[in-house]
Structures are given as structure tokens and as C-alpha cells.
């Protein structure tokens, strides 16, 4: 996991009221940041237990999921949980040789939908499932999902078998 706990601690310190005056808005901000720090620590502990604490010097990682990324209208809570499990299982399979941490990652998502699928239900540029994938890669392969730390592309096509292939590599500019 690639989270800077010291950065969050510094933000907490900056949010705390300076000597004397107690400002409720500052205290609320410090409290929210404390909750974020707690969540980050829990995430790091979970990832260390799940994937190990070692990193690798791999050039890229390929995660293969034997289902096409779900369409926007199919993204129920159960489907989200199913996909989170499949993504983390795929990461777990790759983690036996370590998990690389990329300074700026390029995430390429290739979706193959089975022929005969109703395209408007499968693909839409506002597909929330893409966000689900990215959110479950950040903090593991790259620090954050902002333009400083990652970029992504999505390609969809028809095929005989539905599948999603996710490739993560260092973005060379």
C-alpha cells in the first residue's frame, strides 16, 4: 500500500487550533482527518496481511478477470462486492512475487463482451464500474487516482468469451 501517513498527520497538525482559541470548525476538520488516518492505517494493515509487505520491481502487472466489466445499470451492491473480491483475488495471485508501486501508473482496461450482448446496457462512457476498478487499484499499485499518480484507458470489443484484462505499468512520459 502506498499511503503517506505522515502527510495525513501533518494535515491533522495544521487543522488543530493554535494556542488558546478553540475553533469548532478546526476541531471538526481535525476529527475528520483523524478518521481518515484511522481508515488509512486499517487499509495498510489489511493489505499487508492480504498481499504481504514486500514490493517488487516488476515492469507491469496483468490482472485477468473472467467476466466482462458490468454495465452501468447492472452495478448493484452485490455486483460491486463480487467485483471487489475478484479484483483482490487477481491481485493476490500476482502478489506471490511482490506488488510493484508505480510513481505514475498507466492503467489499461480491456473489456471483451460476449457477442449478442445489448450494447447500451454493457458500455457507456460514464460506466461506474471503471471507477470501481481504479479505486481498488489505488493505494496498492499507485498512491492516488489523480493525474499526478495515474492515467487510464479503456477499450471494449466483442468476443466469444466475456473477460476483463487490467494492465498496470509505469507511465513513461
PyMOL commands that set and color helices and strands:
alter all, ss='L'
color gray80, all
select helices_A, chain A and resi 5-15+24-51+72-74+77-97+119-122+128-137
alter helices_A, ss='H'
color red, helices_A
select strands_A, chain A and resi 60-65+105-114+150-159+163-170
alter strands_A, ss='S'
color yellow, strands_A
deselect
rebuild
show_as cartoon
